Amino acid sequence: MNTTELEERTIIIIAASCGGGGMLLVTLCVLMICCLCYQYRKRIASSTNFSNDGKRISTIAVEESLVFNVTEQLTQVKPTYTETEIATQRRETMLGSRQHPRGDLVLEEKLGDGEYGPVYRAQSYNLPGKKGSRVVTVKMLLEDASEAHRIAFEKDIALLNSFNHVNVMGVLAVCTGESPQCILLDAGLPGSLLTHLREAKRLARQKIPAKQLLVDMTSPASLLHMADDVCLGMAYLSSQAFVVKDLAARNCIVGADGRVKVADFGVGPSVFPEAYCTLHGRPSPLRWMAAESIESGQYSTASDIWAFGVFIWELFTGGDLPYTEMSDDEVVRYVTKECGKLQMPENCPSDVYTIMLSCWENEAKSRQLFLTLHEHLFELAGEQN
């Protein structure tokens, strides 16, 4: 055998070896892919449950980095949830312990119409942690509410349930197992804080002893404590990145112990229409709004601080309507163009009016924060005692 034949035979052997090795490698790769496919389908099958309506629900996260295309399989097992279904699942998880039997709820008086439906004062029996009955406020969702309103109602439940502060109204229980769905909220004394302020003023004008009022609504010390209660509630809400947008005496309640809570039941426009006008396409509390909110329709903690200054003004006027002598158009011009401010109420300490003015700074960033306002109010209340 000459040298040339030997070289050719060597090349053939090497090529055959490489070809055989390549085939073996391809075979191994195919086997690995088949194993991965089998394991993946097995995982999908073992982790798929069925809901009451027969829909398949995958309970695992599908890795997007798989080396093969499983789009068709994923389409078959991936669940499709509406936003309402997602909200319902979250609500049931969060509020399972707060569910309350509808039979333990007795509606008594309609307070007004809120964003989602009617709002009632009611008696509720056997609430968690309380024997006997308790007066509550009930916010209802209309039975024929649109899906958008149902979603908003679910979000409202979750939001209110997340609040935990003595000066902020919270959820006592919910009835969501049947229609109409409703939220049970702390009611406090009958009527809003505004109702009590106006009643105290009426009695004072007629020189009738206000013994029938459970809470003092006239002395500067008491009014300052109320202002401080709301200030602490607002400080808490702002720390939760929540903007109230409609802080006013009509949206606060008074407890039997005299403590005031921020509690917007959403009935303002239907019960106090004089306090609202249409701005930027929706009912707006014009006379409590900061200049920037009137102009843009945007709200912030700074605009809540402005409204808090108007709230203090309400306390010291016995619940008067701000800018009483002005029309809505005149209020818009006075606040936005003339940078006008409410006048100091009669018999109001000058230091208290100074606090109001600090809430009404034209530049939003110049307004004092709620915690700073609390320090001033707490100090002034101590001086009045």
Number of C-alpha atoms within 10 A of each C-alpha: 5 6 7 8 10 10 10 10 11 11 12 11 11 11 12 12 12 12 12 12 12 12 12 12 12 12 11 12 12 12 12 12 13 12 12 15 17 11 12 16 14 11 14 19 12 11 12 16 14 10 9 7 6 8 14 16 17 19 14 10 7 14 7 9 7 11 9 10 11 14 8 8 11 13 10 9 16 15 13 11 10 9 12 15 12 11 19 17 10 15 17 14 10 14 17 13 11 19 18 23 17 18 9 12 21 16 15 12 12 13 18 19 19 19 19 20 21 18 24 22 23 20 18 23 20 14 19 12 5 9 9 9 15 17 21 25 28 28 27 22 24 17 13 11 14 12 11 11 16 21 18 16 23 19 16 13 21 17 13 16 20 13 15 14 14 15 25 23 24 22 20 18 25 23 21 22 13 10 13 15 19 26 26 27 21 21 21 24 18 16 15 19 26 22 15 24 23 18 17 23 18 14 15 13 9 8 9 11 10 17 10 9 12 14 18 16 23 17 11 20 19 18 19 22 20 23 24 26 23 28 27 23 23 28 22 20 20 19 12 11 11 14 17 19 20 21 26 28 26 26 18 22 29 24 17 12 10 18 17 27 27 28 26 21 22 19 21 23 18 14 14 11 12 13 19 18 16 11 15 12 8 10 14 21 22 22 22 26 25 27 25 18 19 21 13 10 15 12 17 18 22 25 25 24 30 26 25 27 25 26 23 24 25 21 26 24 20 21 23 16 15 19 16 10 9 11 9 18 9 12 20 20 13 16 20 17 10 10 13 15 15 16 12 17 16 8 9 14 13 11 12 20 19 13 16 25 20 17 26 27 19 19 10 18 9 12 19 19 18 25 15 11 24 21 13 15 23 16 12 19 19 11 9 11 9
